[in-house]
């Protein structure tokens, strides 16, 4: 049977974790405080997510393996994490375990969801170290939960039902469920969700957060439209949030909330996040967190107490070491791994961000009641929890180094080359360089010089970064219609003529 990843599967893949525990300092540090790290033993599946949650001064981590087993770890009152008893969920295949919640009776609770049969099982623990697995009722047919929250009188979950004859092929429709005891669930319809009649009517809901006043906010989509749903009665009923800005977006997801302040990742708008000051009833562009217009990388957001975290690349902050002006200035500058790496960024209000010294391979983050900041991350030999002490401001990250650049003559989009003008013309090597695209035209190579694609050894003397990559040469159109491609000194590398057929590169 063919399989697809669960709807809520993490985009961050982790390898099998080595056994053993121990302290490991997690750089960097400043004069007032430093990150301390502890490695946690237990395997994590490539399609599963390690889970971190805090309640008061206690912290819980669940490491979920691809074979349905879970390894818990608990820290109480700031003590080192202690390993609990590993247990089996009874699920296999593509499944996941949702981020746990703390119930009103003090017990920890979560669900295992998916598997080959798309079922839901309740996981419960009094101390976080020893867990029981229980069947659930009310989540009927083939369903998959994607997010879970605790309320004053139980739990609320959101997810999808899979309608396709082969459920691994989807056929999604969005739903919510609520339960007083975590075992018996009642299905709650979400308004504005069309009946499933094929992929054009598919709907989904993946984000769920509690906001001020005990209300809940869920994010998803219905058909081709972005959807926000809000509940003021602990998930018993829902209303659609009608906001014109959200309606223009292509997608909205990964909401985080602290009281009435909600920040969510968005696609299809001028900036990558939206901010709400009233619990999700109305939204505005968050101009404090910008990325380059051409970027299609998702923005990951974490709520850690009152602090918000994300990870920023140098390009997000306007320092791009891979743009042509950098590579033409010095090929060594745009080799793989050149330039500064990503930086952790912190905000207290969602609008004003600063880069801080801290880990950047973040899988989850949380804060304790006493003010400690915990970051769960993937290390070379396993999963680590890094802790920043309470009451100590995070140090600013060092200023970004900036590369040397040169001015270039380049063709603008839609522009045709002028005869005799030498243009900087980077060549992508994904499909080789025998056919190329330049000046709104496909070109076919005419000489018998060496070929090159990204997997080849670069020809000697060609302007290619160390380790491989694009070719950073110059193209000049002659009066005879021949396109000559040279290095910076004018040495001819290749010649081209207009191709009879369009150049398509998959």
N, C-alpha and C positions, 0 to 999 in steps of 0.2 A: 504494500500500500504506500502510495506517495505521501509525504509528510511536509508540513510547513511549520515554521516557528510559531509558538504561541503568540497571540496578539500582544501580550505585555512583555515579550522576551526582551532582555537587555541587549543593547547595541554594543555593550562592552563585553568582549569574550575573555575568559580567564582560563589558564591552563591548570593541570592537575597540581595541587598544592603539596609540597613536601611536608613530611611529618615533622613534629617537634615544635616547641615554643621557645621564645626567648626575646630579650629586649634588643632592639636595634635602633640607634639614633636615626632620626629622619631629618636630614638637613633641609633648609638652612636654619640658623638660629641667630638671635640678636643678644645684646648685652643684658636684657631684662628677662628674657624667657627663651625657652627652646622647645622644639618639638621632641617628644619622646615616642618611640614606636615599639609595638609588640607584634610579633608574628603569630598568627593563629593557624593551627594545624587543621587540616581537613580538605578533601577534594572539592573543587568547584567545577561544574560542568561548563562546557563551551557555550551552551545556550541557556544557562541559568545565571542568576544574579546573586551575589552575596548581599545579605540584608543587614542593615544597621538601624537600630532605633534606641532612643533613650526615654526614660520616664523618671522624673525626679533626678536623683544622682546615680541611678542604675542605667546600665547599657546592655543591650543584647545584640549579638551577631549570629546569624544563621548562614552557614556555608552549605550550599545545595549542590549535590553531585548530579551528574546526568543519569545516574542509575536509580534515582528516587530516594537516595539517602540524604539525611540532613545532620550536620554537626553543629550543635549549639555551643556558644561561648557567652559567659555572663561576667560583667564587672559590677560590683556593688560598692557604692559610695567612693568611687575613685580607685578601688583596689585593682590590681592586674586582672585581666580576663582569665577565668577558669573554664576549662573544657567540660561540657556536659556529656551526656550519654548519646551517642549517635543513634538515629532511629530511621526506620523506613516509612515512607509515605504510602507505599503500595502503588505508586504511579511510575510509569516508565515512558520512554519515548520523549516527545517534546512537551515538557510540563514545566511549571515553575511554582515557587512558593512566594506569596506576596509579603510585603513588609509587615511585620507583626504590629499589633496594637495592644495596649494594656486596658483590660476591662475594668468595670467599676468595682469588681470584687478583688482586684489586685492581680488576677491571673493574666498571663500572656496568651495571645490568641492570634492565629493566622489560618490561612487555607492553602492547601496544595491544589492546583488547578491544571487541567489539560490532560496530558497523557494520551495514550492511544484511543481511549474511549471518551475523552472530554468529560470527565467527572470532576466533582469537587469534594474534597475531604477536609474536615476541620482538624486543626492541630492546636492543642491546648497544653499549658504548663503552669503549675503553681509557682515555680521558682526559675523558669527559663532553662534549667539544666536537664530536667527529665520531662519528656513530652508523651502525650497520648494522641493517637490518631482515631478519629471518629467519623462515621458516615454522616452525610447530611441529607436532608429531604427538602423538597421545594425547588431545587435548582434542576429543572426537568430538561429532558432531551439532551442534546449535545451542547453544553454550554461551557464557557470559559470566563473566569473572573479576571479583571485586570487591575483593580484597586479596591482598597478596603479601609474603612475608618470605624472607630469606636464612637458611639453616641452615649447619651445619658442612660438610655434604656436598651442598649444592645449594640449591634453592628449593622453597617450598611455597606454593600458592595455594588460595583458596576462591572459590566462586561458585555459579552455578546453571546448570542445563540448562533450555532452554525447550521445552516439549512441545506447545504449541498449534499447530494447523495453520498459523495465521498467527503466527509467533514473536513479532511485536511485541505480541501480546495476552497474552504470558506463558506460563502453565502451568509455574510454577517448581518445580524440585526441587533441594535443596542438595547440593553435592558438594565434595570436596577433590581436589587434584592435587599430585603431587610430581615433581621432576625432578632428576637429577644434573648435567645440563649446560645446562638452560634451553631445550632444544630438544625433546627427547623426554619427554613427560609420562606419568605413570601415574595413572589414576583411582583414588581411594580413597573408598570409601563412608563416609558419616557415620552412626553408629548412631542409631536412633530416628527416622530419616527415612522417612515412609510412601511407598509407591509412589504415583506421581501418578495420581489418578483424578478430577480436577476440582479446582475452586478450593478446596474444603474440605480437600483433602489437600496443598495447596501448601506448600512449605518454602523457606527461603532462609537464606543465611549471608553476612554483609557485613563483619563485623569479625574481624580476625586480628592477634594480637600475640604476640611472644616474651616469655616470663617466665623466672624464675630457673631454672638447671639445664638450659637448652636446651629447655625445654618450650614448647608452643604452646597458646594459648587462642583459641577462635573463638566468636563470638556470632551468634545468628540465631533462627529459629523453625521449628517443624514443625507443620503444621496450625494449631491454635489455641493451641499451647503455646510458650512461650519456651524456647529451647535454648541451652545452653553445652556446648561440646565441648573436650576437652583431649587433647593428644598428648604423650607422653614420649619418642617415638622419631623425632623430626624429620618428623612427618607421615605415617609409614608406617601407623599405626593410631590410632584415636581412641576415647575413652570419653565418655559423657554425664556431665556434672557434675550431681549431684542435690543441689540446695539448696532448702530450703523457701521462702526469701524470694524467690529468683528465680522459683520456680514460681508465686508470686502476682502477678508483674508482668505487664503487658500487652506489654512489649517491653524489650529490652536491646540497646544498640548503642554504637558509637563508643568501644570500650575503649582505654585507654592504659595503659602499664605501665612500671615501672622496677624491675627485679628481681622480687620477690614482691609488690610493691604494685601493685594493679590498680584503676583507677577507670573506671566505665562509666556512661553515661547510661541512665536507666531511665524508663519510663512506667507509670502505674497504681498507684504507691505514694505514700507520704506525702511523700517527698523525691525530687528528680530524679536523684540519682546513688547508686550502690552502691559500696562499697569492699571490697576483698579484701586480706588481709595474707599470704595463703599461695598466691599464684599462681593464684587463681581457683577453688580448691577449696571455699571457703566465703565467704559474703558478709554484709555488714551495712549498714544504712542509714547513709549519710554525712550526719549532721546539720549538718555545717559548711557545706554548700552548699544553702541552701533557696531556694525561690521561692514566690510567692503561690499559694495552693491552686488558684485558678481559672486559673492560667497554663497554657497549652498550647504555649508556645514550646519548641522543642528546646534542650537544653543542649549547647553545643559545647565540646569539651575538646581541649587540645593538650599533648603531652609535649615538653618542651624540656630535654634532659638530665635532671637530677634535679628540675627545676622543672615545675609544672603550671600551665597557663593556661586561663582562660575569660574571657568578656566578660559583665558584669553590667549590667542596666538599673537605673535608680533604683528602679523598682517592685520588682525582685528584692530590694533592700535596704530595703524598707519605705517608700520615698518615691515615692508615686504622684501625679503631677501631673494625671492625667486622671480621678480619681475625683470623684463629684458634690460632695463637701464642698469640693473645691478650686474647681470651676467655679462653684458657687453663690456662693462668696466673692468671686470676681473672674473674669469671663469671659476676661479677657486671659491669666490664668494657664494656661488649658487650651486655648489656641489651638495649632494644629499647630506643633511645634518648640519650644514653651515648656518651660522647665525645663532641668535639666542633662541631658547626654547619657549614653550608656553609659560604663562604665569597665572598664579591663583589670584583672583580678584574678589574683593569683599565690599559689601554695601550694607548700610544700616536702614536705608529707605527705598532701595530699588532703583534710585535715580542717580545717586552720586557713588561712583565706584573708585576704588584705588587698588593697584596691584600690590600684593603683600607677599612676604617670604613664606613659602609653604609648599606642600606637595601638590603636584598637578595631575597625576594619574588617579583622579578621584572617581570612585565608584559610588560612594554615598557619604553623607555628612550629617552630623547631628550635634546638639549641644545639651549639656546637663544643666540641671537647675542651679548649680553653684557656679556656672559660667564656663566650664571647660568646653573646648571645641574638639570634636572627634571627627577624623576623616578616615574612611575606609578606602584602601587603595590596593592595587595589584603590584606586588614587587616581583623581582626576578625569581624568587624562590617561594612565593606564596602570597597570601593575603596578609596585609598589615593594617593595624589600627594606629594612626598617629594622633597624639593628644597635645593640644596647646593649653597651658595652664590658665586657670581662671584669674581674672583681674589684671592680666598683662596685655597691653595693646599689641596687636600683630605688627611686626616691623614692615616698613615699606620695602617692596622689592627694588633691586637696583635698577637704575635707568636703563632703557634699552639701548644697546649699541646700534648704530646706524651704518649701513653699508655705503661704500663709495658708488657713485652713479655717473653716467655720462649722458649727454643729450643725444638723441637719435632722430633720424629722419625715417618715419614709418608711414605706411599706408593706413589711412583711417578706414573703418568699416564702410563698405560700399564704394570706396574710391578705386579708380583704375590707375595703374602705374604710368608715369610719363617716361618717354624714351630718354635714355641717358642719365636718369636720376638713380643714384645708388641708395637703396632702401635697406635698413636693418630688417631682416626677415627671418625670425626664428622658425626652425622647422621641427615639428613634432615627429618623433621617430617611432610612434606606436605602430604605424603600418609601413615603416620603411620610408625611404626618401626617393624612390623611383617615380611614383606619382606624388605630386604635391598640390596644394591649393594656395594660390597667391593672387591678390588683386581681383577677387570675384571670378576666378578662372581656374580650371583644372589644367595642370601641366604634366607632360610626360618627359622623362629623362631621355636624352639622346646620346650621351657619351657612354663609354664602357669602363668608367672608373669604379672604385670599390663601392659596394652598397653598404647600407647601415640601417639597423633598427635597434630598438632599445636593448635587445638581448645579445647583440654582437659586440666584439671587441672594437672600440672606436678606431677608425683609420688614423694612421700617424699624422699628426699635424693639424687635424681638423679641430675647429673651435667647439669642442664638446667638454662639459664640466668633468672633473675627475670622478670616476665611478660611473660615468654614462649620463645620458639625458638628451635634451634637445640639441640641435645644431645652431650655433649663434653666428651665422654668416650674413652675407649681404647679397641682394638680388638686384640686377640691373637689366632692364629691357633694352635690347638693341633695335636699331632701325630695321633690321632684317627679321624681327619678330622672335629672335632667340633670347631666352632669359638665361643670363649667366650668373652663377652662384659662386661667390668667392669668400675667402677669409678676409680679415681686416687689412692684410697687406696687399690684397689684390690677386693672390694666387687662386686660380680657377679650380674649384672643387667639383662642379657639375654644370651641365648645360641642359636646358629644357626647351620644348616647344609646346604650343597649345595642344591639349589632348582632344582627341575626337569624341571621347566619352567622358562623362562627369566622373570625378574622383570621389569615391565613397569609401570611408574608413569606419569599420564597425568597432 
